[in-house]
């Protein structure tokens, strides 16, 4: 799980950030219950290069 609470975004805004700006498909933390609010679930079962690219996309979406 990626802890996104410091971004101070609603869960809907988090999903939009990941999908629309970072172009990543993650699971909303709330899929797993109310305690998942502010989190996104990232599956890291992939090649390292894929993970690095995804993290770079996320960094650009948050900072850019």
Residue pairs with C-beta under 8 A, 6 or more apart in sequence:
1 29
1 36
1 39
1 40
1 41
1 42
2 26
2 39
2 40
2 41
2 42
3 38
3 39
4 14
4 38
4 39
4 40
5 38
5 39
7 14
7 17
7 62
9 17
11 28
11 29
11 30
11 37
11 38
14 28
14 38
14 40
15 28
15 40
17 61
17 62
18 24
18 25
18 26
18 40
18 58
18 61
19 25
21 61
22 54
22 57
22 58
22 60
22 61
22 62
23 57
24 42
24 54
24 57
24 58
26 40
26 41
26 42
26 43
27 40
27 41
28 36
28 40
28 41
29 36
29 37
29 38
29 39
29 40
29 41
30 36
30 37
31 41
32 41
42 54
44 51
